[in-house]
Amino acid sequence: MEIYILRHAIAEDHRPGRRDQDRALTDEGRKKLRPVLDRARAARVEPSLILTSPYVRAVQTAEMAAEALGYKGTLVRTETLVPGSVPQAAWLEIREHRGEKAILLAGHEPLLSAIAAYLLGVPELAIDFKKGALLRLDVDASAREPHGTLQWLLTPKLAAA
């Protein structure tokens, strides 16, 4: 199974009196995310399922990905992708959808780099996962424990070059 991990793009700063989960993407964040999604489309990234954190900035990022990549399904909001969740929960969620060809996960750091490291079988691996970056790895979702293979990591800076 192809797993695409997409960190939300640049979001509004935290403000007193406003909940963290309500922070939206900025215009700059949307602008920097577009080239990443354009490159992904050119590379024929075609998720059959998109799972997203229910936080506004993650949902907006997932919506942009869905539009750019021609995804026609429904975005599935899941608590397994909120800050404070754990990689094992994401793995269980992925395994629940093991019939899918390609799953895109949209969420937050440091959870997403921890998920990638866990899926690669190297939980202590450090990944510098920039806002708006997209990572692809392949994993056998029928296996009890993940043993993935890293295919690529695309950052907004590389996509814009």
N, C-alpha and C positions, 0 to 999 in steps of 0.2 A: 504494500500500500504506500502511496505517496502521501507524505505529511508536509504541509506547508504551514510555517509558523510566521505570523505577521504581527509585529509589534505596532501598537497604535501610533499614529503620527503625532506631531507636536500638538499639545492641548493647552488650553487656558491655564494660567497659573492658579494655584489654590488661593482662595480668598476667604477671609473670616466670614462665618455665617453661611457659607455655601458648602454643600456636601461634595466630597471628593468624587463620588460616582456621577455627579451632574456636570463635571467639567467637559466642555465640548472641544472639538478640533479647532485650531486657528486657521486662518486663510493660508498662512505660511506652511502649516502642517499639511494641509490639502495639496498645496502646490508642490511640496517636496515628495509627497506620496505618489503623485501621478506618474512620474517617470519610472518608479519601481513597478507599478502596476502595468504600465505600457510594455516594459521589458518582459514582465511575467507573461503577458498575453502573447508577445512575440515568441516566447519560449514554449508556447502552447500549454501553459498552466491552466487546467480545467478542473477545478474542484467539483466533486460530486456532492459534497456536503460542506457547509461552513458553520463552524461552532464559534461562538463569540462570548466574551464576558458581557454581562448586561450593562456595564458602565457605558455612559453616553459616548465617550471618546472611542472606545473599542467597537461599539455598534456602528458608529459613523465610519470608522476605518473598514469594518467588514462590509458595510453597504457600498463603499467606494470600490472595494475589491470585487464584490458581486457584480456590480455594473461593468467594470473594466474587463472582467474575465468571462462575461456572458453567463453567469450563474443564474439559473431560473428558479431554484428552490427557495425555501424559506430559511432565513437565518435562525439558527438554534441558539438561543441564549442559555448559557449554563454557568452555574456557580463554580464549576471546577476551574474556570479561567479567571476568577476574580483574584485581586491581590490577597495574599494570605492563604491561598489554596496550596496544594502540594502536587508534585509531578505524578505521583501514584494515582491520584484521582483522575487526572487527565488521561493517563494510560488506560484506566478502567473504562472511561467514557469512549476513548478511541476503540477499544475492544468491543464495546456494545454496538459499534457501527462497522465491524470488520468486513462487512459485505461491500463497503464503499471502495471505489477505486482511488480516490484522492480526497483528503480532508484538509481544509484550511482552518487553522486555529487563530483567532484574533484576541489579543489580550495585552498583558502588562509585564513589565520587568519588576523584580528579578525572576518572577515565575516562569516566563517563557524560556529564558536561557537555562533554567533548572530543568524544565520539561525536555528541552533539546538534549541536554547532557544525559538525563535519565534514559531517554529513548535511544541514545547512542551507547548506552551501557557503561558510561563513564560519569557517574554523578558528580565527581569533583571537578569536571572540566569547566573552565571559565570561558564564557563567550561574551564578547563585547557587542551586545545586541542594541543597535542604535534605533531611535524612534523612526518608524516607517520602514524598517528593514524587513526583508522576507527571506526565510531560510527554508530549504527543502532537504528532507531526509526521507529515506525509504525504510520501511519496517514491516516485518511479518506480524500482522495484527492477530494472527491465530496463535502465536507463541504466548506462553505464560508470562515470560519476562521479555522485555524489549531488547533487541540487539540490532539497532538501526545502522544505516550507512549514510553519512553526510554527503549530499550531492553538491550543494552550493549555498552561499549566503550573499544576498544582494542588498547593499546599503543605498540610501538615497544619494549619497555622494558618488558612488560608482555608477548608478543608474543615470545620473545627470551628465556624466562625463562623455 
